[in-house]
Amino acid sequence: MCGRLNLQATQLTQLLLSILQETYPGEDDYNTAPTQTLPVIRSGADGRLECLPMRWWLTPSWSQGPSTQYSMFNAKVETAAKSPAFKIPFAKQRCVIPVTGFYEWHRRAGRKQPFLICDQAQEGLLLAGLWDAWCPRGSAGEAAELLSFTLLTSAAHENMRELHHRQPIFLTKEQALQWLEPSNDTERMATDLASSLPVPLRMTPVSSEVNNARNKSPRCAQPLAPPFAVTADIPFRVEDMGTIRQTKPNGQESFIADS
């Protein structure tokens, strides 16, 4: 789960200004996929927060180098503390990934319908992650470092389960600052944050353009129907969706919901 992200620089600049007093250093990408590089927030060596480009697929510091042999773009919060790949980052190398939203697919009537999940206020989401730094053997220094990260996931909140059984760990701005504080205990925070919905969400059925990771245009986020509100009190229910059909007259998609 959580294998595609939506990044819109103008919105994320406002989010970063409120946290770092910096503008967002990335570009618009309506369909960011694992192994791509994107801006990530971490606590630097001097204790100050910094936003740096990191590869979305964690490469452990002790490994032989970047590889996609094992799935490392998500890490289960339930097992991260004991995982050889994630236990060191889990203990002391936490990060926050600012995103406009992320995509999830719901299978119904023999097809998979993509949804874009964003915050209702349209201010951007902050997701919990872990980072690591890898250097080729025989090299040293920051110039040779490959910074990479993974998104932490947990069992889905009960109001999200009909969409998917897993979810990213959502953070408010206050929770993000606590997550980035090196002196705080990761396991305690992760336990408190897992399976929670601290931010009201909106889920919008969008174009199947997003199914292909090579498609990066705004068409990936083209809404096919009004969004569904999902909060800690309002669940996502399949029956509220009606019957989803997508047609392509003149190459355009449409959404029809039958009650």
Secondary structure, DSSP 4 states (H G I P E B T S, - for coil): ----EEE-HHHHHHHHHHHTS----S--EEEE-TT-EEEEEEE-TTS-EEEEEEEES---TTSSS---SS--SEEETTTGGG-TTTHHHHHH-EEEEEESEEEEEEEETTEEEEEEEEETTSS-EEEEEEEEEE--TT--SGGG-EEEEEEEEEEPPTTTTTT-SEEE-EE-HHHHHHHH-TTS-HHHHHHHHTT---S-EEEEEB-GGGGSTT--SGGGG-BSSPPEEE-SSS---GGGG-EEEEE-GGG--EEEEE-
